[in-house]
Amino acid sequence: MDQQEDVWELRLYVAGKTAKSVAALNNLKKYCEEHLPGKYVIEVVDLLIQPQLAAGDQILAVPTLVKKVPEPIRKIIGDLSNEEKVLVGLDIRSAK
């Protein structure tokens, strides 16, 4: 299997450094370290700085997490505090 296929590409859309945005990023990093160690890339897009990027992924609310790779593309809205919901939403099978 190609090494590139193993890497999860995640994009987190936020609007500034709000409490929800910071919580979403911290929660996402925690889940990735736990369930996808060394196999993920997180790109954070601040829509206050790059509002034009919201249209590409049809972002209607922030924070929103978009899983680009592996497909299918999935979106999760909110601060990502519910770990089970996030893992199911991203289709991450727990390694444990």
ZAFISE-529895 format. One record per residue (C-alpha): x, y, z; residue number from 1. Coordinates in steps of 0.25 Angstrom, whole numbers. Example, Ala and Ser with C-alpha at 12.3 -4.5 7.8 and 13.67 -1.06 7.14 Angstrom:
2
(lumba (49 -18 31) 1)
(lumba (55 -4 29) 2)
! end
This chain:
96
(lumba (0 0 0) 1)
(lumba (5 14 -3) 2)
(lumba (10 22 9) 3)
(lumba (2 34 4) 4)
(lumba (-11 26 5) 5)
(lumba (-9 25 20) 6)
(lumba (-9 40 23) 7)
(lumba (-22 46 28) 8)
(lumba (-24 60 22) 9)
(lumba (-33 68 32) 10)
(lumba (-36 83 30) 11)
(lumba (-42 91 42) 12)
(lumba (-50 104 39) 13)
(lumba (-50 114 50) 14)
(lumba (-53 129 51) 15)
(lumba (-42 135 60) 16)
(lumba (-37 129 73) 17)
(lumba (-51 127 80) 18)
(lumba (-52 118 91) 19)
(lumba (-60 108 82) 20)
(lumba (-49 109 71) 21)
(lumba (-38 106 81) 22)
(lumba (-46 95 88) 23)
(lumba (-48 89 74) 24)
(lumba (-34 89 70) 25)
(lumba (-29 83 84) 26)
(lumba (-40 72 83) 27)
(lumba (-36 69 69) 28)
(lumba (-21 68 72) 29)
(lumba (-24 59 84) 30)
(lumba (-33 49 76) 31)
(lumba (-23 49 65) 32)
(lumba (-11 46 74) 33)
(lumba (-19 35 81) 34)
(lumba (-25 28 68) 35)
(lumba (-16 33 57) 36)
(lumba (-2 35 62) 37)
(lumba (7 40 51) 38)
(lumba (-3 38 41) 39)
(lumba (-11 51 40) 40)
(lumba (-9 65 35) 41)
(lumba (-17 77 41) 42)
(lumba (-19 89 33) 43)
(lumba (-26 101 40) 44)
(lumba (-33 111 32) 45)
(lumba (-37 124 39) 46)
(lumba (-49 130 31) 47)
(lumba (-46 143 37) 48)
(lumba (-33 143 29) 49)
(lumba (-37 135 17) 50)
(lumba (-53 136 16) 51)
(lumba (-52 132 1) 52)
(lumba (-48 117 5) 53)
(lumba (-62 115 12) 54)
(lumba (-69 113 -2) 55)
(lumba (-60 102 -6) 56)
(lumba (-64 93 5) 57)
(lumba (-78 99 6) 58)
(lumba (-75 104 21) 59)
(lumba (-88 109 27) 60)
(lumba (-84 109 42) 61)
(lumba (-71 109 50) 62)
(lumba (-63 102 55) 63)
(lumba (-65 91 44) 64)
(lumba (-56 80 42) 65)
(lumba (-55 74 28) 66)
(lumba (-48 61 25) 67)
(lumba (-42 62 11) 68)
(lumba (-35 48 11) 69)
(lumba (-38 37 12) 70)
(lumba (-51 38 4) 71)
(lumba (-62 40 6) 72)
(lumba (-61 54 10) 73)
(lumba (-68 57 23) 74)
(lumba (-72 69 31) 75)
(lumba (-74 71 46) 76)
(lumba (-79 84 52) 77)
(lumba (-76 89 66) 78)
(lumba (-65 88 77) 79)
(lumba (-62 73 75) 80)
(lumba (-64 71 90) 81)
(lumba (-72 58 88) 82)
(lumba (-60 48 84) 83)
(lumba (-70 37 80) 84)
(lumba (-78 45 71) 85)
(lumba (-65 51 64) 86)
(lumba (-59 37 62) 87)
(lumba (-72 32 56) 88)
(lumba (-73 44 48) 89)
(lumba (-59 43 43) 90)
(lumba (-61 28 41) 91)
(lumba (-48 25 50) 92)
(lumba (-48 11 55) 93)
(lumba (-42 11 69) 94)
(lumba (-28 4 69) 95)
(lumba (-31 -1 83) 96)
! end
